[in-house]
Amino acid sequence: MPTADDDATSLTRLSWNAATRAHNAHKQDQASFLRNGGTTLFAEEVALAGDVVGQSLLHVCCNSGQDSLSWARAGAVVTGIDFSDEAIAFARALSAGSGIAATFEQSEAVAWLESSTVTYDVVCATYGVLGWFKDLPRLLRGMARATRPGGRLVLVEFHPLVWTFSAGLDTPNDPYFAPGQAFHEPVGDYVGAAGGALSPSGHVVVDAPFHNPHDAVSWQHTVADILQATIDAGFVLDVVREVPWANGCKVIPELEAVDGNRFVMPAERPSLPLMLALSAHKPL
Ligand SMILES: C[S@@+](CC[C@H](N)C(=O)[O-])C[C@H]1O[C@@H](n2cnc3c(N)ncnc32)[C@H](O)[C@@H]1O
């Protein structure tokens, strides 16, 4: 079913495989956490998805499945897809260990979306997904294809402006507007840097710093790119939100941790949008 990888995809998968191992090394017994009712979801995606009980939910780029299994525990019938074999193997083991059922498939996302014949009540992608796709309109068209008429799309992302400041507020680096430009950088240990905000099952400090030997390739998509691709794919926008906090991830080094596993700008700095969230529906 999936098409052959291009070079960027192969490289990025290696980077994610290495990072996924490092990220999970920071997390204590995740199976018990989920089995005992824990969730890794944040309020934003829960509110945008609405009632998921009995709904089929496709989680695009599900990584190790923690959020997918949290959706399943909330009552959804979940399919998670991700191209990282390391992540999908972990997700399947976590499903077995937690006793929470979900289907996990290892595939490049666009190839999967374009070849699947199943449609879902909810299609969601959250926290660091859109930038891995050079052709964002094609990804959104695939997501629309996988959404049943009347079904809904939920996207919760770090705001594209944050990548301009990812090296520091006083050292802006990547441009906000960079159509078609490929950025090469290894996937880092953002779970370690979050100091517990992404480890609700308990945080393990790993002494040796993580060095990812593999570059990942990503692309910048502006807010307008994301909204336009969503509309052009045939979705009708229902909710669009920008918020001055980042869930779980210290996406700018100066951000400060606050309650709820969020990061915010220091009080003396002007506010910036740190996340972009939207929900949309596919007309009947
Ligand atoms: C930041 S993680 C997303 C986190 C996720 N929302 C979760 O619940 O943990 C990004 C994921 O995208 C996956 N990915 C990147 N490019 C992909 C592609 N072309 N096809 C499928 N998965 C991809 C990576 O393997 C990684 O697991």
The ligand as a MOL file (V3000), in Angstrom:
LIG
                    3D

  0  0  0     0  0            999 V3000
M  V30 BEGIN CTAB
M  V30 COUNTS 27 29 0 0 0
M  V30 BEGIN ATOM
M  V30 1 C 5.7880 15.1290 17.3940 0
M  V30 2 S 5.2400 13.5430 16.9540 0 CHG=1
M  V30 3 C 3.5010 13.6970 17.1380 0
M  V30 4 C 3.1000 13.4290 18.5440 0
M  V30 5 C 1.7690 12.7550 18.6260 0
M  V30 6 N 0.7130 13.6780 18.4570 0
M  V30 7 C 1.5510 11.9570 19.8900 0
M  V30 8 O 0.3990 11.6900 20.1980 0
M  V30 9 O 2.5100 11.5840 20.5610 0 CHG=-1
M  V30 10 C 5.4200 13.5160 15.2030 0
M  V30 11 C 5.2530 12.1150 14.6420 0
M  V30 12 O 5.1210 12.2380 13.2330 0
M  V30 13 C 5.6610 11.0670 12.6610 0
M  V30 14 N 5.8930 11.3560 11.2380 0
M  V30 15 C 6.6850 12.3130 10.6970 0
M  V30 16 N 6.5820 12.3060 9.3570 0
M  V30 17 C 5.6950 11.3240 9.0330 0
M  V30 18 C 5.1630 10.8490 7.8130 0
M  V30 19 N 5.5380 11.3710 6.6360 0
M  V30 20 N 4.2650 9.8370 7.8490 0
M  V30 21 C 3.8840 9.2910 9.0450 0
M  V30 22 N 4.3650 9.6960 10.2350 0
M  V30 23 C 5.2530 10.7120 10.2300 0
M  V30 24 C 6.8990 10.7830 13.4950 0
M  V30 25 O 7.3150 9.4560 13.4020 0
M  V30 26 C 6.3970 11.1830 14.8890 0
M  V30 27 O 5.9560 10.0370 15.5750 0
M  V30 END ATOM
M  V30 BEGIN BOND
M  V30 1 1 1 2
M  V30 2 1 2 3
M  V30 3 1 2 10
M  V30 4 1 3 4
M  V30 5 1 4 5
M  V30 6 1 5 6
M  V30 7 1 5 7
M  V30 8 2 7 8
M  V30 9 1 7 9
M  V30 10 1 10 11
M  V30 11 1 11 12
M  V30 12 1 11 26
M  V30 13 1 12 13
M  V30 14 1 13 14
M  V30 15 1 13 24
M  V30 16 1 14 15
M  V30 17 1 14 23
M  V30 18 2 15 16
M  V30 19 1 16 17
M  V30 20 1 17 18
M  V30 21 2 17 23
M  V30 22 1 18 19
M  V30 23 2 18 20
M  V30 24 1 20 21
M  V30 25 2 21 22
M  V30 26 1 22 23
M  V30 27 1 24 25
M  V30 28 1 24 26
M  V30 29 1 26 27
M  V30 END BOND
M  V30 END CTAB
M  END
